[in-house]
């Protein structure tokens, strides 16, 4: 069967791509830390582990933030953290949501939400998904926003594909 479509020039392809980018960037915030906290609360109620909540709550929020940042920049991405996440039933997870908001706001230059400063969003020496062999590394490498809340992670902990 022979091709029956229109062959576009490079200029036409670039123009078409910019139109698609503009329409995607107007989407806004799709997923929030608050919404992901609800999922963590459900996971914990179903007997799932804190490490599962770290992956499906905190790292998912990081992915949601990164996607929103790419689409709309730091101002839009900050909206992922606008609404205070409800308490999940885990001090560790609650502290991690606050630490992530604090860390990303400092990194990307937006105002950290007030709820992240809540003194009850702290824990004592939690190493989410960090094998025992890497805990000394985590103590040294953990960003201040996490360390101040009792969460110790390695440089690789927040690395995403």
Secondary structure as UniProt FT lines:
FT   HELIX           10..25
FT   TURN            26..27
FT   HELIX           33..45
FT   TURN            46..47
FT   HELIX           50..53
FT   HELIX           54..59
FT   HELIX           60..77
FT   HELIX           78..81
FT   HELIX           91..108
FT   HELIX           114..117
FT   TURN            119..120
FT   TURN            128..129
FT   HELIX           132..134
FT   HELIX           135..141
FT   HELIX           144..147
FT   TURN            148..150
FT   HELIX           155..158
//
